[in-house]
Amino acid sequence: MLLSKDFTFDSAHFLTEYHGKCEHLHGHTYKLRVTVEGKVQSNGLLIDFGILKKIVKEQILDKYDHRCLNDFFDNPTAENVVMEFWKLLEDLPSLLKAEANDPNLPEEIKRLLKDEGSKDINEEVRLYELSLWETPNSFVTYRGE
């Protein structure tokens, strides 16, 4: 099963290897869709939306919202940004360990985290896909290729 949650954040950037209006400083209200894949757990959830929201906020939104992306990237194209976001979320088992005491984290996942079964947890929940919109009609999608 796939589960997705959308997030928005505002950032500015300018493209350093592009010639045209986007080479000048400008801003976007970005939309990020995070999709995870896995099994539905005994509590009826693949993963709690609130837990996913907390992870994305801590790993991405707190760092990049209302910032200039050029402070973090040499050439902050949507393609380069989404690949970096993937790196930040890819190790979902480690990120879930910080949430191990959340009562909405399924017992199966808590048990795997406690037993250091991070390889096995990928059978339960793993990052599947990220999509990043710069405008309502223009976006990139990345699956960790």
trRosetta pair geometry for C-beta under 8 A, 3 or more apart (Angstrom, degrees):
i j d omega theta_ij theta_ji phi_ij phi_ji
1 37 7.0 163 81 -151 40 60
1 38 6.7 -36 60 71 82 47
1 39 7.2 100 22 -122 100 22
1 40 6.0 45 15 -45 150 89
1 46 5.5 -138 89 -77 119 133
2 35 5.5 -2 -171 -174 107 110
2 36 7.3 157 -152 81 57 39
2 37 5.4 -28 -97 -97 69 77
2 128 6.1 -97 -123 63 98 168
3 35 6.9 158 79 -152 39 61
3 36 5.4 -17 61 61 92 87
3 37 7.8 171 19 -85 72 30
3 38 7.7 -36 10 37 111 92
3 46 4.6 -171 -24 63 138 140
3 47 6.3 -176 74 40 153 89
3 49 7.9 -132 169 -83 122 77
3 52 7.7 -153 119 -51 118 160
4 33 5.4 4 -172 -177 118 101
4 34 6.6 159 -150 82 64 44
4 35 4.3 -24 -92 -95 91 82
4 36 7.8 170 -82 18 44 61
5 33 7.4 167 82 -150 33 58
5 34 5.5 -13 58 58 83 94
5 49 5.7 140 -90 -145 131 90
5 52 5.3 142 12 112 148 133
5 53 6.4 -114 160 -71 156 77
5 56 7.3 -154 91 -4 122 153
6 31 6.0 -12 -167 -173 107 101
6 32 7.1 150 -156 80 55 47
6 33 5.1 -26 -97 -97 75 76
6 34 8.0 176 -87 18 27 68
7 31 7.2 151 78 -159 44 53
7 32 4.6 -18 62 62 97 98
7 33 7.8 176 20 -80 70 31
7 34 7.1 29 -1 -6 112 105
7 53 7.7 150 -86 -130 111 73
7 56 5.7 -154 -46 137 155 141
7 57 7.9 -166 -131 -72 140 66
7 60 7.6 109 99 89 157 128
7 61 6.3 -111 174 -70 137 121
8 29 5.8 6 -173 172 114 94
8 30 6.6 160 -152 84 58 53
8 31 5.3 -27 -96 -100 80 66
8 32 7.5 174 -86 17 29 75
9 29 7.6 174 88 -157 24 57
9 30 5.5 -14 63 59 75 102
9 32 7.1 8 13 -3 103 115
9 60 7.6 -148 -14 134 156 96
9 61 5.3 -166 -80 -128 134 81
9 64 6.1 80 129 100 152 94
9 65 4.0 -107 -153 -99 113 87
9 66 7.6 -106 -177 -20 88 60
10 27 6.4 22 -177 177 91 120
10 28 7.2 -173 -142 93 57 44
10 29 5.3 -29 -93 -103 81 66
10 30 7.3 171 -95 14 26 78
10 65 6.3 58 45 -160 62 72
10 66 5.6 37 80 -75 96 63
11 27 6.7 -174 103 -145 30 82
11 28 6.5 -9 63 57 71 83
11 30 6.2 0 25 -8 102 123
11 64 5.6 -31 -79 164 139 90
11 65 6.9 -108 -61 -125 89 27
11 66 7.0 -103 -88 -50 57 11
11 67 5.7 -15 -125 64 96 63
11 68 7.0 141 -173 -111 83 20
11 69 5.1 70 157 -44 132 98
12 25 5.9 21 171 -172 120 90
12 26 6.6 -178 -149 99 82 23
12 27 4.2 -50 -93 -88 76 84
12 28 7.8 147 -101 14 34 64
12 67 7.6 -128 34 115 78 32
12 68 4.8 -33 75 -108 99 72
12 69 7.0 -158 85 6 43 80
13 25 7.5 -163 112 -136 16 59
13 26 7.3 -29 64 63 55 64
13 27 7.7 114 13 -104 59 44
13 28 7.6 -21 23 9 100 106
13 68 6.5 139 -85 -167 51 65
13 69 4.0 -20 -84 46 114 113
13 70 5.7 141 -138 -35 71 85
13 73 7.7 -2 -132 60 126 118
13 76 4.3 -111 -143 82 140 130
14 22 7.1 157 -150 159 56 56
14 23 5.9 45 180 174 98 34
14 24 5.8 -91 -124 142 117 11
14 25 4.7 -58 -54 -78 117 50
14 26 6.9 105 -88 14 72 70
14 70 6.2 -4 40 -54 77 138
15 18 3.7 10 117 27 131 125
15 22 4.7 30 12 129 122 102
15 23 5.5 -75 68 -94 81 52
15 75 6.3 44 -155 -162 66 83
15 76 7.2 -120 -95 62 60 63
15 77 6.3 54 -118 -77 109 79
16 23 7.5 98 -102 -140 21 82
16 70 7.4 116 -44 -123 112 113
16 74 6.4 -86 43 156 148 67
16 75 4.7 -110 45 -99 100 82
17 75 5.0 -11 8 -121 108 142
18 22 5.4 -20 110 86 141 107
18 23 5.3 -160 88 -71 80 86
18 75 8.0 128 -15 -159 93 109
18 77 7.9 122 -40 -84 131 105
19 23 5.9 5 -116 -40 32 143
20 23 6.2 127 55 -9 45 97
21 24 6.2 -53 -174 27 52 109
21 26 7.6 42 146 -34 89 147
22 26 6.8 -86 -128 31 56 131
25 68 7.6 -35 -138 -131 110 118
28 134 4.9 -73 -134 -164 159 70
28 135 6.9 -99 -137 -65 112 61
30 132 6.2 -16 -170 -168 113 90
30 133 6.3 152 -161 77 57 63
30 134 6.4 -26 -106 -107 80 42
31 131 8.0 -7 109 111 89 91
31 132 7.3 161 82 -155 52 42
31 133 4.0 9 50 45 98 117
31 136 8.0 61 -1 -102 135 51
31 139 7.5 -51 70 -100 99 127
32 56 7.4 175 104 -168 131 131
32 60 7.0 -97 92 134 176 155
32 85 6.9 -143 -140 -161 134 162
32 130 6.8 -22 -166 -165 91 97
32 131 7.3 156 -156 83 43 54
32 132 5.4 -6 -105 -105 73 76
32 133 7.8 -142 -63 23 35 73
33 129 7.8 -4 108 112 98 93
33 130 6.9 154 81 -158 61 46
33 131 4.2 5 49 53 110 101
33 132 7.8 -147 24 -66 69 37
33 133 7.9 60 -12 -14 97 98
34 52 6.6 -178 96 177 132 116
34 56 5.7 -137 -19 -87 156 135
34 89 6.8 -131 -135 -158 123 168
34 127 7.5 -65 -167 -134 92 92
34 130 6.0 -9 -106 -108 59 80
35 127 7.8 95 84 -165 55 57
35 128 4.7 -68 114 71 94 108
35 129 4.2 3 56 58 122 90
35 130 7.2 -159 23 -73 80 35
35 131 7.7 47 -11 -3 111 94
36 46 6.7 166 98 134 109 125
36 47 5.9 7 81 17 153 137
36 52 6.9 -133 -8 -110 134 130
36 92 7.1 106 -123 -112 122 157
36 125 5.5 15 164 -169 129 90
36 126 6.5 161 -159 80 84 29
36 127 5.9 -57 -107 -103 76 37
36 128 5.7 137 -143 0 19 98
37 125 7.5 158 82 -146 37 46
37 126 5.8 -25 62 63 84 82
37 127 7.9 24 18 125 81 11
37 128 3.9 96 -21 -70 104 128
38 46 5.0 133 71 -163 101 101
38 47 7.0 75 46 -30 141 98
38 123 7.4 96 -140 134 86 33
38 124 5.1 29 -164 146 126 37
38 125 3.7 -45 -51 -90 162 51
38 126 6.2 137 -69 11 97 65
39 46 7.0 161 87 -123 25 79
39 123 6.9 8 -8 143 120 73
39 124 5.5 -69 40 -133 100 52
39 125 7.7 -101 35 -55 62 64
40 44 6.5 -17 180 -161 110 31
40 45 6.8 171 -150 98 74 9
40 46 5.6 -59 -94 -70 55 68
41 44 7.3 -38 74 24 66 19
41 45 5.8 -16 43 69 101 63
41 46 7.0 135 -6 -117 86 21
41 106 3.4 -50 155 -113 159 165
41 107 7.7 156 174 40 123 63
41 108 5.3 -156 -140 32 107 122
41 109 6.7 -56 -99 -20 147 101
41 124 6.9 42 -78 -162 101 110
42 106 6.1 134 40 -156 78 113
42 107 6.5 -25 48 41 128 104
42 108 6.4 132 -1 -25 102 111
43 104 7.4 176 135 -159 162 58
43 106 5.0 -148 13 -102 113 89
43 107 7.7 128 -35 2 106 82
45 48 5.7 35 155 -71 160 58
45 104 7.5 6 44 177 162 93
45 106 6.6 -163 67 -54 94 111
46 125 6.2 128 164 -100 83 104
47 51 5.9 -109 170 72 95 121
47 52 5.6 97 118 -51 122 107
47 125 5.1 87 -56 -130 117 151
48 51 4.3 85 70 3 98 105
48 52 7.0 -171 91 -5 53 83
48 102 7.2 -135 45 136 148 134
48 104 4.0 59 -73 137 158 125
48 105 6.9 -90 6 -75 121 48
49 52 5.7 -58 -150 40 35 111
49 53 6.1 40 151 -25 68 106
50 53 5.5 -50 -145 34 31 115
50 54 6.5 34 155 -21 64 103
50 102 7.9 -174 101 -167 109 140
50 104 6.4 66 56 65 118 158
51 54 5.8 -52 -150 33 32 112
51 55 6.6 31 153 -18 64 105
51 96 7.4 40 166 -123 129 80
51 99 5.1 84 -145 -166 109 159
51 102 5.8 154 -92 97 110 167
51 104 6.3 -156 -36 91 113 111
51 105 6.3 104 -91 -78 155 86
52 55 5.8 -55 -150 36 32 111
52 56 6.3 26 157 -14 67 108
53 56 6.1 -60 -146 41 28 106
53 57 6.1 30 156 -22 65 110
54 57 5.7 -55 -145 36 28 113
54 58 6.3 21 160 -14 64 109
54 99 6.9 128 83 -93 136 121
55 58 6.1 -62 -148 40 26 105
55 59 6.0 6 163 -4 66 118
55 89 7.1 95 141 -125 115 93
55 92 7.9 35 -175 -134 161 75
55 95 4.9 70 -139 163 122 128
55 96 7.6 -24 -83 -73 139 55
55 98 8.0 138 -100 64 86 119
55 99 7.2 -60 -62 -38 101 134
56 59 6.1 -64 -133 48 26 100
56 60 5.4 -32 -174 34 67 115
56 61 6.3 60 134 -14 78 105
56 89 7.2 7 -97 -95 73 127
57 60 7.4 -72 -111 56 10 73
57 61 4.6 -43 -132 47 51 125
57 62 5.9 67 160 -32 67 95
58 61 7.9 21 -7 46 18 86
58 62 5.9 2 -129 8 30 133
59 62 7.9 101 34 33 16 99
59 63 7.5 -46 151 3 30 124
59 88 4.5 144 170 157 114 114
59 89 6.0 130 113 -74 159 76
59 95 7.0 -29 -55 -119 135 133
60 63 6.2 -86 -159 41 22 104
60 64 5.9 -31 177 20 67 119
60 85 5.7 34 -107 -130 130 98
60 88 6.0 133 -69 102 86 151
60 89 7.5 -19 -39 -50 118 108
61 64 6.7 -79 -127 52 22 83
61 65 4.9 23 -173 -31 69 121
62 65 7.0 -21 -95 22 13 109
63 67 7.4 -52 145 6 50 155
63 72 7.8 83 151 -88 109 150
64 67 5.5 -113 -156 44 38 121
64 69 6.7 28 -150 -97 104 84
64 72 7.1 -62 -101 6 93 158
67 71 6.2 -89 168 41 108 132
67 72 7.5 58 127 -17 133 117
68 71 5.1 97 81 -16 87 101
69 72 5.8 -67 -165 45 53 102
69 73 5.5 -8 156 28 90 113
69 76 3.7 121 124 -151 122 165
69 81 6.4 -37 -155 -95 142 123
70 73 6.4 -77 -114 65 33 72
70 74 8.0 35 -147 -145 70 13
70 76 5.8 -113 -71 -5 55 125
72 76 7.2 74 71 -88 85 121
72 84 7.7 136 142 153 118 168
73 76 3.8 119 73 -78 134 82
73 80 5.6 122 -158 124 138 129
73 81 6.5 -77 -50 -80 159 75
73 84 7.1 -125 -85 -23 113 153
75 80 6.1 123 90 -12 77 162
76 80 6.1 -128 -132 78 33 121
76 81 5.6 50 -165 -61 81 106
77 80 4.8 93 52 9 80 99
77 81 6.9 -149 90 -5 40 89
78 81 5.7 -59 -144 40 30 111
78 82 6.1 26 162 -18 67 109
78 132 5.3 -178 -165 100 97 115
78 134 5.2 -99 -73 -43 127 113
78 138 7.7 -167 -27 135 163 95
78 139 7.1 -153 179 -150 151 40
78 140 4.6 151 126 3 114 123
79 82 6.4 -58 -145 36 23 104
79 83 6.6 21 157 -17 60 108
79 140 5.4 -168 -83 -129 62 169
79 142 7.8 126 -147 -68 59 121
80 83 5.9 -58 -151 35 31 111
80 84 6.6 28 154 -16 65 106
81 84 5.9 -59 -155 36 32 109
81 85 6.4 33 150 -20 67 106
81 132 6.2 -163 96 155 109 170
82 85 5.4 -49 -146 35 37 115
82 86 6.5 48 151 -27 64 98
82 130 5.3 174 -165 109 99 120
82 131 7.6 -17 -129 -144 139 16
82 132 4.3 -146 -79 2 110 132
82 140 5.3 -148 4 91 153 116
82 141 7.8 -133 172 -133 160 12
82 142 4.6 154 133 0 118 134
83 86 5.5 -44 -153 26 35 117
83 87 7.0 38 149 -19 61 99
83 142 6.0 -156 -79 -141 61 162
84 87 5.6 -49 -156 30 39 113
84 88 6.7 38 149 -19 66 104
85 88 5.6 -56 -153 35 36 114
85 89 6.4 9 158 0 69 111
85 130 5.7 169 101 -173 119 163
85 132 7.0 137 21 -66 152 131
86 89 6.3 -76 -147 49 28 93
86 90 5.7 49 158 -58 69 102
86 127 7.2 145 -149 144 74 146
86 130 5.6 -139 -77 11 83 138
86 142 5.6 -97 -55 116 134 129
86 144 5.5 176 -176 -85 137 75
87 90 5.8 -31 -133 -1 26 121
89 92 6.7 23 168 -74 71 80
89 95 7.0 -18 -142 -27 56 161
89 127 5.3 124 125 -97 101 144
89 130 7.3 128 50 -70 141 128
90 127 5.6 -103 -118 39 43 148
90 144 6.5 113 -113 -108 115 127
91 94 4.4 10 136 23 114 116
91 95 6.5 131 99 -17 72 91
92 95 5.5 -61 -145 42 37 111
92 96 6.0 39 157 -23 72 106
92 121 7.5 -147 100 123 96 116
92 122 7.6 122 59 -98 111 73
92 125 6.3 -120 136 117 145 92
92 126 5.9 -179 32 -129 141 43
92 127 5.4 171 -43 -32 120 89
93 96 5.7 -57 -144 36 29 111
93 97 6.8 44 153 -34 62 95
93 112 7.8 -93 -132 125 110 112
93 113 7.0 178 -166 -101 84 84
93 118 3.8 122 140 -145 160 91
93 121 4.5 123 -102 71 108 140
93 122 6.9 -61 -44 -53 116 77
94 97 5.7 -39 -158 12 36 118
94 98 8.0 37 150 -16 57 93
94 118 7.1 24 -52 -129 68 137
95 98 6.3 -48 -171 23 41 110
95 99 7.5 22 140 -3 64 108
96 99 5.4 -66 -158 45 50 108
96 100 7.1 87 143 -66 70 69
96 105 7.0 132 -170 -135 100 130
96 109 6.4 -85 167 168 145 123
96 113 6.2 -128 111 -85 104 133
96 121 7.0 -159 55 175 148 149
96 125 7.5 110 -68 79 149 128
97 100 5.6 -7 -162 -40 43 113
97 113 5.3 169 -100 -158 72 121
99 102 4.6 -21 178 -2 87 125
99 105 5.6 145 128 -67 101 136
100 105 6.5 -110 -135 79 29 164
100 110 5.8 112 -157 -128 80 81
100 113 5.2 -150 -104 111 114 149
100 114 7.3 124 -156 -61 134 79
101 105 7.9 80 63 24 14 131
102 105 4.6 96 74 -18 95 103
105 109 5.5 -106 173 81 93 122
105 110 5.6 112 115 -59 111 95
106 109 4.8 87 67 9 87 101
106 110 7.0 -152 99 -6 44 88
106 124 7.8 -147 69 -177 132 133
107 110 5.4 -54 -143 38 36 114
107 111 6.1 40 157 -23 68 104
108 111 5.9 -55 -152 33 28 112
108 112 6.6 25 151 -16 62 106
108 124 6.2 177 118 -117 116 143
109 112 5.7 -53 -148 37 35 111
109 113 6.3 35 153 -19 67 106
109 121 6.2 74 -139 -135 78 105
109 124 5.6 -174 -87 125 89 154
109 125 6.8 0 -103 14 130 121
110 113 5.8 -57 -148 38 30 111
110 114 6.2 30 155 -20 65 109
111 114 5.7 -55 -145 37 29 111
111 115 6.1 13 160 -5 64 113
111 117 7.8 5 120 28 70 131
112 115 6.0 -64 -140 48 27 101
112 117 4.0 -91 -157 71 78 114
112 118 7.5 130 152 -76 99 29
112 120 5.2 -139 -138 90 121 109
112 121 4.5 149 128 -74 142 90
112 124 6.7 -168 5 2 160 144
113 116 7.8 31 180 -74 30 27
113 117 7.4 -76 -52 48 21 77
113 118 7.6 57 -112 -81 56 71
113 121 6.7 54 -64 -79 70 143
117 120 3.8 -23 163 36 112 119
117 121 6.0 128 107 -33 82 83
118 121 5.5 -44 -145 23 37 116
118 122 7.5 48 155 -26 58 92
119 122 6.3 -49 -173 17 36 112
120 123 5.7 -41 -173 19 54 114
120 124 7.4 42 138 -12 70 102
121 124 5.3 -57 -160 37 52 112
121 125 6.7 -35 165 47 84 77
121 126 8.0 134 120 -68 72 81
122 125 7.6 -91 -129 73 29 37
122 126 4.5 45 -151 -75 76 122
127 130 7.6 -7 -177 -43 112 94
127 144 7.2 108 106 -45 111 132
128 143 6.9 -31 161 -132 52 92
129 141 6.2 -3 -175 -172 112 99
129 142 7.0 155 -156 80 64 43
129 143 5.0 -28 -102 -92 80 82
130 141 7.2 168 89 -152 46 53
130 142 5.1 -12 61 59 93 93
130 143 7.9 179 23 -76 65 38
131 139 5.4 38 175 158 97 130
131 140 7.0 -179 -149 90 59 41
131 141 4.5 -19 -98 -99 86 80
131 142 7.7 168 -83 18 40 65
132 139 6.0 173 87 -155 38 87
132 140 5.6 -6 55 55 89 86
132 142 7.8 8 2 5 102 107
133 136 6.7 34 174 -109 138 21
133 138 6.7 119 -155 80 71 50
133 139 3.9 -44 -91 -87 66 111
134 138 5.2 -34 55 93 96 106
134 139 6.9 178 9 -90 65 53
135 138 4.6 45 45 31 98 100
142 145 7.2 -121 -160 16 74 88
